[in-house]
């Protein structure tokens, strides 16, 4: 079953080589990355540079150990993309060792121990993130405040020294710079018996539909994702099924009990839903491969995101949802195999 | 039996047919309790004790028990022994007993023990059966200790923590702190760490064996075929 699963792309076209695809996906991520850096400070830039360096170093080391040629795998951009996706999931002021462990685990264990690009059953960036989330829950909740909310911002030098040595300028504490993420705040306050309306108006991290600042990053991610569909680098099935099922299930609970359930728009524009829908779940290696399979796969992730966010142990569930459906992808492929032309009847 | 056969039995148990690394048996306790060296050693010794005594008894009664009812008989023997060991640990290693908890009674269901009874003890006289059980038990314990050491060192930055639970108060000096003020790497302590660690150990063993075979090929030794026999 696992051996027989399909792998795309089958068509060879200069624009659709692995390298071409990876760099276009990275290009589509860049506006959002720029907005992320603009809103959350220099830490994002430092994290990206650090993560990409570590990813390329790990990739080169593993290729050398495995006796594979270096050039094609290093230049295909997949390691850079993994690093970039992981940085989106990490707090902007993540210490250097956190980023390094996450990226190294993603490349060494989740990618190369399974056989390298094309053979990994799980999305490497999400494995790296989950390893960090499970191992260092405290560090991952220290999210810096977006521009406009933060009373203090760190300049480049101070950020660099904090990330690499943990030292802050004398008059600042880390609590002044960070807060819980919007999903985390929503979760805690609902647990304290507040209603969603009270939380959205009383808590400063919330803006128009979701977290302040986050809306811009998510809109740019959405634009990048739509561009990827327009350029036919990804199919519409997974993102539409994922966001659609998340929308439907959150709408259902919102209509049943609007005081306890955040609105569907809040769910779509908070956390990593959009990033996951367009950039993580669509990874051609780990997703389902037939169009009907992709719809099931995306819908499964959407439902799981809602379930984990609402009743699970963590504020956001995109990474766990993607990994769980990665596990299910070969089975989905098995049951949604397209009928070969001329063989069998649809209702036979 | 000749000495040669005893050597083969021992080599089988310790290395080439190792319970944990080759037969992949007894994974439930192996994965669950190996978060420190002490826990691994404690469970490994308890399992070895059950394995040796059950193999001895099974071998002694092998001509009396009819094949049709041998499995219930073996399971009852193993269960009685485990109950005895459970009571003994509760009395003399009470704190360790509390840490290992459910995994002491669960030794009954460790497939390695029933597996050795069925595959070896029931077909062999007492002495080879005991040697086989001892080798298998030590092989299993060694993997538990190595895996426990890996997970403890990476997960909490210590080695032999809580050793006094097993050896008495003097053993507190055995505890080594590898890294001061270690933040801890929870993944190694939790279940995924056990799976990843066991996978790496199996890979390491296969790597050694592949290298051994490659060395044999390059300079053919006369007795190489028998030495590398692998079930």
Interface residues (C-beta under 8 A of the other chain):
Chain A: X101 X109 X131 X134 X135 X136 X137
Chain B: X183 X184 X185 X186 X187 X190 X192 X196
